[in-house]
Amino acid sequence: MNADNPPHAGSARGEAEELLASAEWDLSPSRHLRYKDVLMQQIDRDRIPATQVSPAPRRRLPRPALVLPAVSLALAGALVITFHGGGPSSPPVAGSTTAPAKATTATVTLDRIAAAAMKTEATPVEDSQFVYVESLTRGNMGGFGGPVRLGALHKSEVWTVQTPGPVTRTGWIRETGKDAVMPGREVPIESTEPVRPGIGHPTYKWLAALPTDPDALLKLLYAQSRVEEGESKDQAVFGTIGDLLRSTVMPPATASALYKAVERIPGVTEIPDAVDAAGRHGIGITREDAGSATRDEWVFDKDTLAYLGSRSYMTKDPARGITADTLFGIDAVMERGVVDRHGEEPPGTDG
């Protein structure tokens, strides 16, 4: 981008949205379009003269709107966003801006959720098929460093490739509605390098091969989960599990083991009433992270104990005037299934 002749803000943002259609990604499908608001904020920030930019480090955004990794914003070139798994690490030893209801220990409820998950019907997925997940989602549309402003509720559909070997195209994504990226268009999710099944590309067979012993599973997750700046390892693992719960069709034994593993993460508590993006009330399982000043919350149906959706909060950000829980992102899983081709929806799915 020519600093002496910068483009108009509207044109820059327009070009960026076009680039999103052809960008190469190294992200799990559920994270793919959650970077849109951060990218647009970064473009706006880059247009501010250097003397007007605060030297303070950029704040990490909570899931589901994670911080944008360092990228080149030369809009004439290709946009590449990367997300890599973390290195080995040791396991742990031994919607609104109002405060949530009082949290209590989550062990008993997580035991019940694990038992319910174990009783669900398995949905095997063939290598040639796609896992389909439809969600309703809202994310922050406020300007960089400014007040949080949730965008419009819109639909997101993701088709995840199940090929067992390394692939450069891990899936497809389509958003529909106001504040959606490339509304109505199927956008390929691609990587510059081949991606194997794993935390960043969770196929059904990879999930089925995970340890079902909660301690062994937790040790693996602590070794492979990436820690964002300012975030604790405990919160990184909690977030990784939340991403898996949100974005996949999961073998019952794996799901049950994940919930039992969550019991072993320090600081996980229960909230008696939580609400997802579709307005459905349920039980909340949450964890607050002091280091990153964020709190993630999962919502489960009070009767079936099925996963419904998630909420993400900022708990403190003096620069934005945030001193209490402020909702930053919210979603609701509306449909999961298995299809033969991307673009298809499971039978009975509302179009």
N, C-alpha and C positions, 0 to 999 in steps of 0.2 A: 504494500500500500504506500503510495507516495505521500509523505508527510507534508509536502508543500502544496499539495492539491488533493486534500482528503475528499472522499465521496460524501454525498449527502447521507445523513443518518438513515433515512428511509431506504435508500438504494443499497447501503451496506447491509442492512438487516435483510433486505430482500435477497441479495446475493447469497447471504449466509444460509437462508432457508432453502435456496436452490441447491447449495452445496450439500446440505443435509441429505438430499435425495441420493447423491452419488458418493457420499463419504464412506470411508473404510473404517469399520469399527472393530474393536477388540473388547467387547462388553457382553455381559449376559443379556438376553433379550429384554428382561424386565427393566434394565437400566438404560436401554438405548435412547429413548426419547426424553428421559428425565433430565438430560443435559441441556435441553433447548433453552429454557429460561436463563440458565447460567451463561450459555454462549451469547445470547442476545445482550445480557448485562455486560459481558466482557467487551463486546463490540462497542457499546455505548461508552464504557470506561476508556477504551483505547482512543476515543475521539476527544477526550478531555486533555488539555495541555498538561505536560508533566508537572508543572508547578502547582497544578490544582489537584493532583492525585495524592491522597494521604499515603505516607510511607508505611503505615501499619500493615502487617501481613493480612492477606485475604482470609476471611473466616471460612472454615469448613462448613458446608451446608449439610444438614442432616438428611438421612434417608427419608423419603425416596428421592429427594433432589440433591444428589451428591455434588461435591465440588468438581468443577471441570479441571481435569489434569492440564498441565502446561501444553499449549498448542500454539501453532503459528496461525495468526489471523490474517495472513496475506491472502486476501480473498481471490486473487487471481490464481492461486495455487490450490492444491488439494488439501482438504481438511482431514486430518487423521487424529482420532481420539483413541487413546490406549488405556487399557485397564489390565494390570498384571497381578497374578496371585502373589501373596507374600511368601517370604522365606520361612525356614524352620523357626519355631518358637516353642517355649515351654508351656505346658498346660497350666491352669491355675492351681494354686495350693489350697489342700483341704479344702363436637368440634367447635373448640372455642379458645379464647385466650384466658379463660378462667382456670383456676387450679382444679385438678382432677379430684374425684372422690378419694377418700383415704385409701391408700394401698395397703395390702396385707400380703403375707407370704403366699406364694403361688404353688407350693409343692403339691397340695392335695388336688387342686384344679388341674395342674399339668398331668398328674397321674390319671385323672379322669379323661382328659383329652387324649392322652396316649392310648388308653384302653379303647376309647371310641375309634381312634384312627386304625387300630389293629383290626377292628371288626368291619372296616369298609371293604368294598369289593375291589379286588385288584383289576387294573386295566392295562394289560401288557401292551407294549407299543413295538411295532416292527421297525426295523432299521430304515425302511423306505417311507415311513409315515412321519407326520408332524404332530407335536403336542400343541394344542390350541388353548389359549387363555384369553378370555375377554374380561376387561376391567373398566370400571368408571374411575376417573382420576381427576384431581385438582392439584396444581402446583403453584409455587410463588411466581408472580408476574411483576413484582415490584422492581424498581430500579436498583442497581448495585449500591449496597450500603444504605439504602433507604428503607422505609417501613415495609413490612410484609404485606403483600396484596395477593390473595388467592385468585387464580384465574377461574374461568368457567369450567364447570363439570363437563367432561367429554369422554367419549369411548375410546379405548385402546385395545387393539387385537394383536396378538403375537403368535406366530407359527414357528416353533423351534424344530430345527433339523435333528434327526435322530441317528444319522450316519455314525457308525462307531469309530471310524478313523479320523485323522486330521482333516479339517475342512476350513476353507476361507470364508464361506457363506454359512453362517450358523442359523439363519432364520430370516423371517420377514416380519414387518410391523406395519400396522395401519391405524391411524387415528381419525376420528370423525367428530366434528363439532367445533364450536368456538374455542379458540386458543389451542387447537390441535396443530401439530406440525404436518405440513403437506396434506391437508385434509382429504380423506378419501383415497389416497394413493398408497399402494403397497411399496414400502421402502425396504430394500435388502439390508440385512445386517451382515457386514463383511469385516474381515480382518486382513491386515497386510501380510500376516504370517499364518500358516495353518494352525488351527486351534483343535486341541484334543478334548474329548469329554472331560469335564471336571467342574470345579466350583464356578468358573466363568462360562461354562457351556454344559449345564446339567442335563444330560440325556437320561432317559428312563433306565437304560441298562447300567449307566454309571451309578445312578442312585441305588439301584438294586444290588450293586456290588459293594456298597458301603458297609462298614461294620454295623451290626445291630446291637452290639454291646454298647451301652451309652458312654462308658468311660473311654473305650477305644475310639468311638466315633468323635467324642469331644476332643481327644488328643489330636486326631487328624484335622479337625476344624481349626484348632488353635495353631497348628503347624502351617495351614494353607490360607487362612483368612488374611487379607491385606488390612493393615491399620492405617486409617487416614490421619492426617496431621492433627495432633491434639486429642486424638481418640484413644481410649484404653483398649487393650487387647480383648478384654471381656466384652466391651461394646461392639468391637469389630466382629466377633464371633456371633453375638446376638443378632447383629445386622445381617451377617451371611446366612444364618438360619432363616431369618425373615424373608430374605430374597428367594431362598429355595421354596419356602412355603407359598410365596406369592406367585411364582412364575412357572410351576411345573405340575405335571401329573405324577404322583409319587407312589411307589410301592407301599402298602400298608405297614410292613415291618420297618421300613426306613423312616416313615413318618412317625411311628410310635417311638422309635429310638431317638429321633431328633427332639421330641417333646421331653423325653426323660433326660436327655443331655442338657436341655435348657434348665432343668431343675438344678443342675450342678454349677451354673454360671452365677457368680456372686451378684447380688443386687436385683435379682428378678423378683418382681412383686405382682400382685393381682389387684385390679380395680373392678368393683362390682358392676359398674355400668359404663360401657363405651359404645361409640357410634361410628359406623363406617361411612364411606362416601355416598352410599345408597340410602342412608338414614336408618339402617338396621341396628337395633340395640343389641348388645351382647356383653360378654365378660371380657375385660381387658387384661392382657398380660403385657407388662411394661418393664422397661429398664431405663433409668436416668444415668447419664454419664457426665460427671462433674468436669472432666477435662475438656470435652468438646461442647459443654453446656447444651446438650441435646437430650431428648427423650423420645424413644421409639415405643410404639404401642401396637399390639396385635389384637384384633377383635374376633371373638368366637361366639357362635350361636349358643344361647343359654340352654337350649333343649338338646340339640344334636351334637353340640361341641365342635361343629365343623368350622374351619377357618373362614372368616368373612372378608377381612380387609385389614388395613393398617393406617396408622396416623403417625406423623412426625412433628415434633415440637422443638422450637428453640426455647431454652429455659432462662438464658441470660445473654444480653448483648447491649451494653450501655450505649454504644454508638447508635443503635437503632431505637433506643428507648425501651428495650425489652427487659423487664425485671421479673416476669412471671411467664408461665407456659404460654407460648404463642404458636398456634397451629401453622405449620409451614407446608405440609403436604398431606394428602389423604387419598385413599383409594378403596375400592371394593371389588373383589373378584365375583363376577356375575356368571361365568360359564367356564368350564374346563372340558376338554375332550380330546379325541384323537381323530385326525383326518388324513386322507391320502394325498392331498395336494394343498399347497399354501393358497390362500384366498378362499378356501372352503370353510364352512362353519359346521359344527356337529349337528345332526338332526335335532330339530326342536328348538334350535337357537333362534331368538328373535333377531331379525335382520335390521 
